[in-house]
Amino acid sequence: MANTINLDPIDLTPEVAVDLEQSGLILRLAPRRHELPASPGENLWEPIYDSSEKFGPHRLITVSVNSTRLDDFGSHSDNEEFLLIGDDSMKPLYLVIALHKKRELDRRISQHDLAPEDFICLRLRYNDPEVSFFTMLADVPHGEAIGRGEGRPATFYVTEPRDLDTEITQFREYELRIRGQ
């Protein structure tokens, strides 16, 4: 029998995004975040990060979520970008993020020490330059689910290394659920 961990969704606000970034879980891609001091007549650029070559070149994928379950909850060995471009005709989209990296989450699961406080459940917003574009950092377990209701599947874009795999989290006797969904 599974131990259910009920998660209460909160809105992804700029303040929540800053907290996630300061915790080393995401990198915010927002106005003025990476502005370079280009003088008049000058163009500047610099990498924000470089993907590991062992995972192949970068690619752009589309993701459509139409499940209220977090069955694909897992982590990646490299970074990936979330580009939340959408509209109001889609079902609500939730992103659950472990507040620990993969190794620590696995330890808590194996020691039967997992609690709702080990996760944050975000109700995502589309097309908001302050919170709709961010990098999920390597080894941060996460998963997406939709809220119940009418509408099209929640769809967004992800850029990631082409050969990146998802290592699905083995929750054993635990089950994550979004409260009210």
Solvent accessible surface area in square Angstrom, and as a share of the most:
residue,aa,sasa,rsa
1,M,231,1.03
2,A,47,0.36
3,N,76,0.39
4,T,59,0.34
5,I,8,0.04
6,N,54,0.28
7,L,5,0.03
8,D,85,0.44
9,P,26,0.17
10,I,75,0.38
11,D,63,0.33
12,L,2,0.01
13,T,38,0.22
14,P,43,0.27
15,E,119,0.53
16,V,26,0.15
17,A,3,0.02
18,V,47,0.27
19,D,85,0.44
20,L,6,0.03
21,E,36,0.16
22,Q,144,0.64
23,S,75,0.49
24,G,30,0.29
25,L,4,0.02
26,I,4,0.02
27,L,37,0.19
28,R,29,0.10
29,L,42,0.21
30,A,17,0.13
31,P,52,0.33
32,R,180,0.66
33,R,78,0.28
34,H,71,0.32
35,E,136,0.61
36,L,51,0.25
37,P,117,0.73
38,A,52,0.40
39,S,62,0.40
40,P,139,0.87
41,G,96,0.92
42,E,75,0.33
43,N,151,0.78
44,L,76,0.38
45,W,208,0.73
46,E,107,0.48
47,P,76,0.48
48,I,88,0.45
49,Y,62,0.24
50,D,115,0.60
51,S,29,0.19
52,S,43,0.28
53,E,165,0.74
54,K,157,0.66
55,F,30,0.12
56,G,15,0.15
57,P,82,0.51
58,H,90,0.40
59,R,92,0.33
60,L,109,0.54
61,I,54,0.27
62,T,89,0.52
63,V,36,0.21
64,S,75,0.48
65,V,15,0.09
66,N,89,0.46
67,S,52,0.34
68,T,38,0.22
69,R,135,0.49
70,L,17,0.08
71,D,88,0.46
72,D,110,0.57
73,F,2,0.01
74,G,1,0.01
75,S,2,0.01
76,H,24,0.11
77,S,68,0.44
78,D,14,0.07
79,N,19,0.10
80,E,8,0.03
81,E,20,0.09
82,F,2,0.01
83,L,43,0.21
84,L,0,0.00
85,I,91,0.46
86,G,17,0.17
87,D,70,0.36
88,D,151,0.78
89,S,56,0.36
90,M,20,0.09
91,K,32,0.14
92,P,58,0.37
93,L,3,0.01
94,Y,10,0.04
95,L,0,0.00
96,V,0,0.00
97,I,1,0.00
98,A,0,0.00
99,L,70,0.35
100,H,40,0.18
101,K,87,0.37
102,K,47,0.20
103,R,210,0.76
104,E,51,0.23
105,L,1,0.00
106,D,50,0.26
107,R,96,0.35
108,R,53,0.19
109,I,3,0.01
110,S,49,0.32
111,Q,107,0.48
112,H,126,0.56
113,D,77,0.40
114,L,17,0.08
115,A,34,0.26
116,P,62,0.39
117,E,134,0.60
118,D,8,0.04
119,F,12,0.05
120,I,32,0.16
121,C,3,0.02
122,L,1,0.01
123,R,87,0.32
124,L,14,0.07
125,R,90,0.33
126,Y,42,0.16
127,N,79,0.41
128,D,27,0.14
129,P,72,0.45
130,E,51,0.23
131,V,4,0.02
132,S,0,0.00
133,F,50,0.21
134,F,5,0.02
135,T,1,0.00
136,M,2,0.01
137,L,45,0.22
138,A,25,0.20
139,D,59,0.31
140,V,0,0.00
141,P,0,0.00
142,H,10,0.04
143,G,3,0.03
144,E,43,0.19
145,A,0,0.00
146,I,7,0.03
147,G,0,0.00
148,R,157,0.57
149,G,48,0.46
150,E,165,0.74
151,G,39,0.38
152,R,119,0.43
153,P,51,0.32
154,A,0,0.00
155,T,39,0.23
156,F,2,0.01
157,Y,83,0.31
158,V,4,0.03
159,T,26,0.15
160,E,12,0.05
161,P,0,0.00
162,R,120,0.44
163,D,66,0.34
164,L,13,0.06
165,D,113,0.58
166,T,64,0.37
167,E,101,0.45
168,I,70,0.35
169,T,16,0.09
170,Q,124,0.55
171,F,28,0.11
172,R,164,0.60
173,E,49,0.22
174,Y,20,0.07
175,E,39,0.18
176,L,13,0.06
177,R,122,0.45
178,I,5,0.02
179,R,129,0.47
180,G,69,0.67
181,Q,54,0.24
